[in-house]
Amino acid sequence: MKPLTPLQNILYMAGGILLLIGAALPLFPLPMWVAVGVYSLGAILFVWMQVLASYEGSSFVVRRLRRQQLIGAAMLIVAAVMMAGEWQRWQYCRHGEWKVALCIGAILQLYVAFRISSELDKKD
């Protein structure tokens, strides 16, 4: 994996923290736009840094896992859009469907995080 710079690592961690905070904010009596803003900012930072950390090797397994990681990242962005749709009362997402997209993205991210590190350790 291409290493990130120290600033990119800070943005990556900040994005992950903002993702968690933004996903938890709907549980509190705050306006929904606050949760949408915090989650969306976190999702954009997190996904942006994941895209920058590309894989330049030739391992088929790691390339496949990297594609799964990007699909999980896309699901986090979809969850942000659906969260905004719930806040704006769009027709297709009024009942918390963003939570399903968030769960799919989180499961893919968690799975890939462990598998990529173990595959890269095997390769070395």
HELIX and SHEET records of a PDB file:
HELIX    1   1 PRO A    6  ALA A   24  1                                  19    
HELIX    2   2 LEU A   25  LEU A   27  5                                   3    
HELIX    3   3 MET A   32  LEU A   52  1                                  21    
HELIX    4   4 PHE A   60  GLN A   88  1                                  29    
HELIX    5   5 TRP A   98  LYS A  123  1                                  26    
END                                                                             
